[in-house]
Structures are given as C-alpha cells and as structure tokens.
Amino acid sequence: MLGTYFNQFTETISSGWNQFWFKRDSPKTVSILRIVVGVVALIYALTFTSELAIWFADGGVLPVDRTYRLTGASDPSVRVFYWSVFYLAHSSTQLYALHAVGLVSILLFAVGFKTRITSVIATVFVLSYAERAPMLMGVLEPLLCPVMIYLCLAPCGAYLSVDAWLRGRKGDTQEVPASFTAHLATRLIQVHVVAFYWMMAFAKLGNPVWWNGEAMWWLMAQPENRLVDLTFLGGSPGSRLIVFGWTHFVVFFELAFGLLIWFRIWRPLLAALAVLHWVGLGLVTGHWEFAILMIGLTLAFAPWEALEIATQEPASSKQPETQAAEPANAGA
C-alpha cells in the first residue's frame, strides 16, 4: 500500500506540474498583454525624451564613466555588470538617434508589426533605459522588464495586431493554433505578478505605519508625488477612519490577491478590486504608469473566462433534441 501511495503521489504531482507549465494555450491572452505592456513601455520611454541629454550626455549629470563608478562596474574586484545600448552614445545627437530607434521599435511592438522581431528589439531598448542609470530606477522597471522578456517567448502578435491584419488581407483566416510558448509566457507573468503582490504586502507588514493605519495618510501628505489632493480626509474623526480602513484594505488585498487569484471563481471580483486598488494608489502616489501596468497584467489571469463559459452554455443547449441520448459512460 505504501508503494502504491507514493506512485499515486508522484504521478499527481508530475501531472499537476505539467498541466500548470507545459500545456498548449491560445495566443489571445498574450496578444492582449502585448498591447498593455507595449503602451506602458512607450510611455516609460517617452519620459526620458525631455532630459535625455541632460542626464546621459558626456557633459550631463550621469555620463558613462560616472555611472560605472557609482554602480561599481569600473572596479574589477566587484562582480557588477550593467549593459545598455545608450553606453555607446556620448553626444546629444547620438543619444536622441538611439532614442528615436527605441521609440519606433516599442511602438511597432505595441501595434504588433513583425512582432517576433520588434518584441526583441523593444525589450533590448526597455532594458537599456533601465540599465543606463540603475540608480534612477523606480517601482516600474523591476516588473516591466521581465514581462517584456516573457512576451518575447510567445507569439504575442497573433491577434489584435498589424500582423493579424496583414494575414487577413492575404486571405489567411484560420485560427492561430494553440501554443506551448503562449501558455508558458502567461504562466511566467502570472507567477511574477503574484510574487510582486506578496513582496509588496510583506514589505508593508514590516513597517509599523501599515499596522497602525497611518500609511495612506503619509502617502497623501506628500505634495510632490500625488496627482490628487486627498488631505481633507484627515480633517475629522470619521474621515480618518476611512484612511485607516484604506490602509488595512491595501495590505489585506495584496495578501489575498496572491492566494485567491488561482481560483477561477474569485478572478472577476479580484480584477474589479484591482482596478479600485491601483487607481487609488496611482492617484495618491503618482506612480500612474505602474498602476496601469498592474491593472493590465491582471488580464493574464483571464477574468473574462466566466463570460466565455456563459456564452458557450446557451449554444450547447440549442443542440437538436432529436439526438439519441448517449450512454452515461460514453467518452469516459
């Protein structure tokens, strides 16, 4: 009996592992994620436009040699390595020429033109913006860069893209077949998003202001970051209770999301709460690009699955009633 149990145990674990990572899936999900990630990446790249030469030219704040010194990359005894295509540019003209190429590649990736090629080029440029001056990175880059890499693995231009439109112009109207890489990319994004939620939640649990309910007030009180002034919520005892409740909801939601999102029944509710959660934090903290990305990446969990099932059930119920009933064990 013990041997039978362990055989069943290992078979269950291995089949669950293979089902989680290695099945085939439609590229529709990664195609939608490509649009979300491409738009956020384009916004991120555009933020460098006005001050690109001020920061990165030879006479700027962070020329290449100074960046090497600050990151420790110039010290051979320190195993630190950073690489960026912008390390090759030293003048303003060179910087803006590379910047233009980067913007075009990211735009082509977002619209899905020659996606297999432009996804790689766009990812190289997004990584180059982040790696050019790592000390300037914020909360967006640690999530945006890995997701770009994951989408390079998948046929993310199969739907809702210029590639799909050109394919239709040629008369190719067949469905794009299910792909192992599409499923793998989606799973990698899901795991990364969940890890990000839990990382943020556990970091908050280590800070006393998130326990006593004051954290959201301190975020609201920073005038240099916020998009909306909500400091009026600290004016009365009743409104302060709203702030305390909001603070605890943020921590509870981030903890619950990472656990409950794996259950399909919870996904529509968690997706709706994620919109409220990140819109509120985006307005208070000013990290609106990060908020848009987190809302968009919720689509990796396909919260519309319930709607698809609902539309399939009526269609299946309209089958002719004259069909002979199948045996109970047919197809088992």
N, C-alpha and C positions, 0 to 999 in steps of 0.2 A: 504493500500500500504506500509506503514511503517513497519508493521509486516512482510509482505512478503519479503521486502528488507533485514531485519535483519535475517530472516530464511535463505535466499539465501547466505547472507554474512557469517553466521556461518557455513553453510554446505560447502561453498567453502574453508574457512579457515581450517576446520577439514579434508576435503578430501585431500587438499594440504599437510597438516601436515602428515597425514597417508601415503600418497604417497611418501613423502620425507624420512620418517624414517622407515616405517613398512611394506614395500612390500618385496617380496622374490627376490633374485638375485642369479646368478650363482657364485660359489666359484672361478672362474677363476681369477678374479681381485685380491682377497686376496691371492691366491696362488702365483701370480707374486710378489705381495708386500712382501710376506714372504721371497722370495729369496733376494730381495733388502735389506730389513731390517735385515735379518739374516747375510748377508755378512758384512754390516756396523757394526752390533753388534759384530761380530767376530773380525773385525779389531780393534774396540774400546777396546775389552777385551785384545787383544794381545798387545796393547800399554802399559799395566801395567806389562808385563812379566819381563822386564829387571830390573825394580826398585821396584818391589812389596815389597820385604823385607826392602829395604832402607826407604820406606815411612811408612809401616804399621806394621813392627815387633815391639816388645817391646822396642828395642833399637833404633828404627828408628826415623824419623822426626815427624811422626804423630801416635804415639801409641794410643790405645783406650782411655785411660784416658785423654790424651791431646786433642783428638778430642772432647770428651764430654765437656771439659772446653771451647774450642773455639766455639763450637756451642751453648753453654748454656744448653745442655741436662743434665748436672750434677747439675744444680740449680733447686730445686723442685718448686721454685716460678715462674719459666719460663716454659710455656707450649710449650716446644720444644721436638719433638720426632724424632729420626732417628734410623733406624734399618738396619743391614747388616749382612749377614752370616759371613763376614770377622771379625766381632766383636768377633766371637768365636775362632778365631785363634790368637795366640800370638807369636809363633816362625816361623822361615822361612819355616820349614818343613810343618807345619800346613797351612800356607798361600799358599804355592805352591801346596799342595794337593787339597785344595779347588779351587784354580785357575785352576788346570787341570780338575776337575769335571765341572767347569763353561765353559771352552773352549769346552769340549766334548759336553755338553748339547746344547750350542749355535750352534755348527757345525751340530748336529743332527737336530736341529730346521731348520737350513738353507736348508739342503738337504731334509727335510720333512720325517723324520723317527719317527714313533709313535708321530705324531705332536701334538695331543691333550695333551700328557703328556710333551713332551720336550718343547713345547711352554711355558708352565707354569714354568718349571724349568729354562729355559733360561731367562725368564723375571725376575724371582727372582734374578738370578745372575747379570743381567744387572743393576737392581735396587740396588743390593748390591755394585757393583763397584761405582755407583754414590753416594750412601748414606754413604759409608765408610769414605769419606772425602769431605763433601759438599763444602768446601771452594775451592776445586780444580776443580769444575765443570766449563765447558765452555758453548759454544752455542749448542753443540750436545745433551747433556743429556736431556734438557727440551723437546726435540722433540722425541728422540729415545725411551725414557722410556714410554711415553703414547702410542706411536704407538705399541710397544711390547704388552702392556696391551690390546689394542683394538684387535690385532690379536689373542690373547688367546680366544676371544669370538667366533671366526669364524672357520669353517673347512678349514683352510688355507693350509692343506696338501692334499687337494682333487686332485690337478693337479700338474704336474711338480715336482713330489716328489718321494721318495722311497716308500712311502705308495701307491701311484698310480701304481708304477711299480709292487709292490708285489700283488696288487689287480688284475692287468692284468695277472700276472703269474698264478693266481688261476682261471682264466677264466672269471672274472667279468669285462666285457667290457661296462657295462651300464654307461650312463652319470650320474654324481653325481647330484641329484636333487637340484633345486634352494633352497636357504636357507635364512631365515629371518636374522640370525646372520651374514651371509656373507654381506648382504646389510647394516646392522647396523654398522658393523666394517668399511666398506668402507665409509659410511657417517661420522662416527666419525673422521676418518682420514682426509677426505676432509675438514670438518669444522675446525679441528685443524690446518691443513696446511694453510688454508685461514687466520685464526686468527694469525698465525705466520707471514705470509706475511704482514698483516696490522700492527701488532705490530712493526715489523722492520721498515716499512715505516713511521709510526707516530713517532717512536723514532728518525728517521733521520730528520723529519720535525722540531723537536725541537732543532736541532743543526745547528748553523749558517754556518758551513763549507759545509753542504749539500745544502744550499741555494745559497751560492756564487760560488759553483762549485769546491771547492778545496779538497773535502773529498777524492776522489780517489787518488789524489796526495799524501796526507798524509798516505794513506794505502800503496801506492807503496814505499814510502820513509822509511818504517820500515824494515831494513835488517834482523832482527831476525825472521820474520814471513813469508816473501814472498817466493814462490817457483820459481818465475821468476822475474828477474830484469827489470822493465819497466821504470826506472827513466829517460831513454833517451827521454821519451815523454815530459819532462819538459824543453827541450833544446831550442825550438823555439816557436814563437807565434802560428804557425799553429798546432804544436803537442799539445800545451797547450789547444787549442780549443777542441781537441779530449778528453783530460782529463775532461774538463768542461762538454762536451756533455755526456760523460760516466757517470759522477756523476749524472746529471739530469735524464738520462735514468734509472739508478738504482732505483731512488725514484719513477719515473713515472711507471716503470714496476711493482714494488711491490704493488703500489696502484691499478693499472689496473688489475693485476692478480686476486686479491681477489674479484673483481666485475665481470669481463668478463669471468672467468673460468666456471661460472654457465651456460653460453650459449654454447651449443654444437658446434656451427659454429666457435667459437673462440678457441676451445681447441687444435686443431693441431698447429695453429700458436703460441699460448701461450706456448705449450710444446716445440716447437723448440726454441723460445726465452728464455725459462727457461734454456735450455742447455747452450746457449751462456752466459746468465747472470751468472749462477753458476760456469761455467768453468772459466770465467774471475775473479770472486770474489775468487774462490778457489785458483787460481794461485797467486793472489795478497795478500790475507790474510793468506794463509797457512792452512785454515780450509777445507782441501780437503775432509775429511770424511763427514762433514756437507754438503758440496756441492754435493757429491754423493747421500746422503740421500734425499736432496731436489729435485734433478733431478729424482730420483727413485720414490718418492712419488707423482710426477706429474702423474704417471700411475694410481693413484687412481681415476683420472677423465677420464680414458679410452679414450685417444686421438685417439685410433685406431677404434673407433666406425664408423667413416666415411668410412674407408676401408671395414669394415664388411658390411655396408649398400651397398657399391658399388659392393661387390661380391655377395650379395643376389639379387640385381636387375636383372642382366643378367639371373640368374637361374629362376627367376619368369617369365621373358619374354619369356622363352623357353617352356612354357606350351602349350599343343596342342591347335591349333586354332580351332579345330572342336568342342570344348566345347560350349555348348549353353550359350549365354550371360545371366547373372543373372539380375534380376530386380534391378533398381537403389537403392532401399531401402533395399536390402537383407542384413541381418545381422546387421542392424542398431540397 
